[in-house]
């Protein structure tokens, strides 16, 4: 990874983004009818249903943990009980399993506090990642991670956000390189999930969003070299290889 600039030259803001359809995460669409008005239906749409005991997929435990971190983080941040810990928990959830992030572009007026604690919205994301703060060295690690989340969500509407997200990833990667203890599972920041494999995986998502598939493969390969058990990196690389017809079937499943 190359060195990053101290300043982010990201023009525009999330406020410039037009209203988007309600989603329950950047990876999946909500019902076409939009956000329901019945609280029970909203809760069913947003609340994570634990996967433990329902599948043998090794990723399920990470998904459950990430969902727990996400909900706790949103609650802590929105309520003001502990905004620093809340932001850290949301960032950790995104690092661990990005599909745990629940998002609705604009909260309807009928949302109770309980329902607001189940999801992010446009205003909250902007506040969490301090998107209009130009300097990056003084921002907490969680802000940098959440700028990647914001770029994944809004980059197609504000392309300069991809550059800002990449600067944040490089800043974090260099911090971990200089201080390997930051990767410690029990004592590292963001619950120990700010690791080089996780950051390389996030980098690959930005490369994919900007249609740099070969660079995405390089990032995923570097993540696998550091952690051969990084399942999502292996799956993403295999998918890219298959789409590009870049390797033979034997290599694809290796």
N, C-alpha and C positions, 0 to 999 in steps of 0.2 A: 504494500500500500504506500502511496506517495504522501508527502506532507500536505497539510491543508492550509488554507488561508485563514487569517485571524478574523476576517470579516465575511459575513454572508451578504451577497448582493441580491437578495430576494425581493423583487418588487411585487406590489400587490399584497392583498391580505385575504384571509379566508372569508372576509366579508364580501369580497368581490365574487365569490363563488355563487352561481345561481342556485336556487332551491333545487335540491336533488330528491329523488324518491326516497321514502323511508326505507332504511335497511336495518337488518339485525346484525350487521358486521360487514366489513368491506368485501367479504368473500361470498355473501349470499343475499338474495333479494327477499324482502318481506312479502306478505300477500299483496296482490295487485290492488286491492281495495285500499291500501295504505294502512295507517295506524288505526286499530279499532278503538272504539270508545268505551267498551266494557272493560273494567279493570282486570277481571279474571282473564280475558282474552289477551290483554296487553302483557300481563304477567306470564302467561303461557308462551307468548312470543319471545319475551326477553330473558326469562329466567332459565338458567342452565339446569339441565337434568343430569345429575351425576351418572357417569358411565361405569363406575366401579361395579363389578358383578354382572355387567351386561355385555361385556366384550373382553376378549383376551388380547386385543390390540395394545401393544406396549405404549402407544402414544396416548391412550385414554387417561392414564394417571396424570400425565402432564396437562392434558386438557382440563381435567377436574381441578387440579391445583391452580392453573391459570385463571379459570373461571372464578374460583374462590378469591384469588388476589384481586381480580378486576372488580368484583362487586364490593369488596371491602374498601378498595382504593377509591372508588367513585363515592361511596358513602362518606368516607373520611374527608374527602376533598369538598364535596358539595355541602356537607353539614358544617364545615369549618372546624371540626373536632381536631384534626391533625392534617393540614393540607400538604405538608412535606411528605409525611408517610403515605398519604393518599396518592400523591403523584408518583412516588416510588413504587407503590403496589401496582398501579396501572401500567407503568413502564415495564415492570417485571413480568406482568401478565402478557404483555405484547411480545417481549423477548422470548418467553417460554412457549407460547402458543397464540399466534396472532388471531386465530379464529375465536378466541375467547372474548374479543372486543365486540361489544354491542353498540350500535350507533343509530341514532335517529337525527336527521338533519336539523329539524326544528321541533322542540318539544311542544306538543299541543297544550292548550290552557287547562285541559281537564286532568293533566298528569298530577298525581299526588307526590309528596316527597318520597314515599316508598318506591314508586315507579321510576322517579328521576334517579334513584340510587342504583338502578339496573342498567343504565346506558349512558353513553356520551352523546353530546349534541354539538353543533357547530360552535356555539359560544364557549362551551366548556373546553373543547379541544384548543381553541385559540388561546384561552387562558392557561391551560396546562403547559403548552409548548412555548409560550411567550414568542409567538411567531414573528412579531415585529421588532424584537430586540436584535440589533445587528451583530454585536460582539458575541463570540461563542465561548471564550475561555472562562468566563465567570459564571456561566449557566450551570446548574446542577446536571449531573449525568442523566437524570430522568428526563429533563427537557430535551436533550439531544435525541434520546430514544423516541420520544413522542413526536419530534419533528419528522422522523421517518414515518411514523403512523400517519401524520397529517399529509405527507407527500404521497403516500400510498392512496389516501382517500381523495385528495384534491389536486394532485399533480397534473391530471389531464386538463383541468380547468386553469391552473396556474403553473405552467411548466417550470418556472424558475424555482419552485419549491423542491424539485428534484436535486438541483445543485446544492441548495441549503441542506437537504437531508444527507447528501453525500459528504459534505463538509463535516456534519455532525458525526457520521459514522467513522470517518477518518480520525477525527479528534478523539473519539472514544477508543478506537483501536490503538492509537499511539499511547494513550494513557495506560492501557492495559500492558502494552509492550514495555513501557518504562517501569510499571509497578505490577509485576505478575500476581502479587497478593490480591489485586482487585478481582481476580477470577476465583478466589477461594469460595467454596460453596457455602460455608457457614458464616464467614465474616466479611465477604465481599459485598459491595453495594448492590442494590436492587435484588436482594435475596440470593446473591451469587449467580445470577443469570446473565450478567454483563461479561460474557466470555467471548473470546475471539471467534470460535465457531458460530455463535449466535449472531455476532456482528457481521461476519462474512455472509451469513445467510440473509440478513437484512440488506446488505449491499447488493446481493444478487437480485432482490426484489426491485431495487431501484434500477439496476441495469436492465432487467426485463421490462420495466415500465417505459424505459427509454429505448427499447428495441435493440439493446446491445446484448444479444444472446450469447455470443462467444465469451464476452466478459463475465456474464452471469455464470457460465459454466466454469470459468476460471475461479471465480469466488467460491462456488459450491465445491469444487475440487480442493481448494485450499482449506475449506471448512472440514471436509472429510479427512484430509491429511492430518489435521489437528485432532479430530475426533472421529475415528472410523465408525462409531456407533451413532453418528448424527443422522437419524433416519430421514428427517424431512429434507436434508441436503441431498441424500442419496436419491430419494424419490423425485425431487425437483430436477436433479441432474439427469436421471434416467428419462424423465419426461422430455426434457430438452433434447437429449440425444436422439430419442425416438422421433421427435418432430423434425429434427434436422437430418435424420437418417445418417448420423455421424459415425456410428459404431456398429459392429455386428451384434447379433442377438446374444452371443456368449458374453461379450463385454457389458452389454446392457443390463444383464441380471447379476453381474458379479458384485 
